[in-house]
Amino acid sequence: MATAADYMWFEEDFPDLAESYCVTLVHDVTPHELVRRLKGRPEPEVTGSTALVDTAYDLWGPSITRTYFGTTMLGAWTVMIEPNGWHGVNEAKALPASVGTRWISHYDNANANNDGAFLWAEDTELRLHFELRDAGYRSGTRADDLLEEIRHLGFAFPEEPTDTDADLAVPAAFALAEHLTGLRVTPTLLRDTSFVCGTAEVC
């Protein structure tokens, strides 16, 4: 099983993206179909996460009504990267878009008191949802199925004493997503991929 150690590179190598990101993995749905499911508007393709971040923040402002994302197919999965976006963990967006598929998403925002979430949905059913830094409270129809894995990966349970102050929430989220999908997100994927892009309305 993947561990948080396998993903320590993310925050170190991609700090601009890691500052506020959402990564979503959707099974057997093409990038163009995912844009459609999110009621998105196609945008020009870009290459690499740096271009995704730059474009997303160029669009950001006090009157923003749409957020930006990039998608790519990797094996049987579409990977969606959202700089400064959260469609993937927004139940109002994610659950309808998960019809007929498995949907795994995690989000973190270091600018909002380390706000973060993990979401697993299948065919519009919420199976698991928890805050990245409070795994003690989980919701969903399979909320306790992965409790052993969640503990093993190092997610925090604030009500339980611990002998470490290390914040493993983000790398642990990547590892849990890999456990549920069999798909490993790599630095090469983020750095070199050509992304099919879109924008979708903020709920």
N, C-alpha and C positions, 0 to 999 in steps of 0.2 A: 504493500500500500504506500502511496505517496505520502510524504510528510511535509510539514511546514518548511523544513530545511531545504527541500527541493525548490522552493519558490522565494527564498530570501533575496534573490536577485531582482525581483520586480521593483521593490521600493528603492533599491540601491541604483539600478540601471535606468529606470524610467520614472524619475521623481516627479516630472511634470504631469504625467498621466496618473501616477499613484496619488497625487494630491486630491483628486476627485475623479473616480472612475466607476464604471459598471461593466462587468464582463458577463456575457450571457452565452450559453451553449444550447442550441436547439437541434434536435435530432431529425434528420431526413426532411428538412425544409430548406429550400434554396435561399440564397441571399435576397434575390428579387421577391420571392414569396414572403420572406420575413418583413421586408419593407412594406409590402401590401398589407400583411396582417396587422402591422402597427399603424395602418392608415397613414403611411409615410409618403413623403414627396421625394422622388429620386434627386440626388445631387451628384455632381461630377466625382469620378473616382479619384482617389489619392493613394499615394504609396507611403506606408510607414506610419507608426503611431505619432511621430512628431508632427506630421502634416495633419493628422486627425485632431491633435490637441490644438494646434495653431488655428485651424479652421473653426473648431468648436468655440474657442474663446473670442475669435473675431465676431462671431454671431451673438455673443452674450451681451446683455445690457439690461437696463431697468425695465424695458418694455418687452422683454423676450416672451414669445408665445410658443416657440418651437425649439427643440434641442436636437443635436446632431449626433450621428453615429456612423460607424463603418462596419461592414460585414464581409466575411469571406468564408468559403467552403473549405473544410478540412476533413477529409474522409467523408463519413456520413453525417457530419455535424456542420452547422453554420455557427461561426463565432461572431458575436456582435460586441464591438468595443464602443463604449460611450464615454468620452471625456466630459466631465461635468454634467453627466446625465444619469437617469435612473429608471428609464422605461422598464428595464429588465426585472427590477424588484418591485415595481409598482403593480399591485394586484389588479387594479382596474385595467391595466394594459396587458400584463403578463398572462393572466388566467384565460381571457378570451383568445389570446394569440397562441396559447398552448394546445388548442384543440387538435387531437390526433397525434400528439407528439410529447416528448419529454423535454422539459424546459428547466435549465439549471442556471441560476444567476447569483452574482454577489456584487456588492456595492460598498464603497467607503468614501467618506468625505472628511478629510483632515481639517477642513475649514469650518466644519459644523460640529465641533466637539467630538470629532472622530465618530460621527454618525455612520452607521453601516448596517447591512442586512444580508442574509442569505435566504434564497428562495428556491424551492424545488416544487414544480407543478407537473402534472401529467393529465392531458386531455381535459383541461379546464379545472382540475381538482387540485387544490392546495394541499400538498403532502407535508411540507416542512417550511417553516419560516422562523427565524430567530435573529436577534440583533447580534452583530459580530462580536461585541464585547460583553454580551450577557446571554450565554447559552443556557442559563438556568431556566429561562422561560422560553418555551417553544410552542408553536401552534401548528395545526395541520393534521391530516388524517393519519400520517405516519410520523408524528412528532417525536416518538421515542425510539424509532427503529434504528437510528444511527447514533444513539447516545454514546455507545462505547467508542465509536470512531471519533466523535466530536471531542470526547475527553482525551483520547490518544493524540489527537492533532494539536492540542494545546489551547483550545478556545477557553475563554475565561468564564468562570462561574463565580460572580462577585460575592455570593453568600458563603462561599467555601474558602478557607484560608489556603494560601499558596506560598511556596518558598521562592518564587521568582516574580520579578516585576516586568519581565519581558512581554511585549505586546506582539503576539503571534497571529492576531486576528486575520490580517490580510493574506499572508502566506498560507495560513491554515485554510482559508476559504478557497484558495486556488487548489489546494490538495484535496479538500472535500469534493470540489467540483470534478476533479479528475477521478476520484473514487466512484462517483455516480455516472460518469460518462466514458471512462477509459481514455479520455483525450487529454494530452499534456499541452498546455500553452507554453511556448518557448520564447526566449528573447528574439530569435530569428523571425518567428511569426510576427511579433509586434514591430520589429524593425524594418522588415523587407517586403511585407505583403502589400499587394495592391487591393484596396478595399472598395467594395461596392457601397456607396454612401447614400444617406438619406437624412431627412429631418422629419420629426413628428411632433404633434402638438403636445404641450405640457398639460397633464391632467390637473 
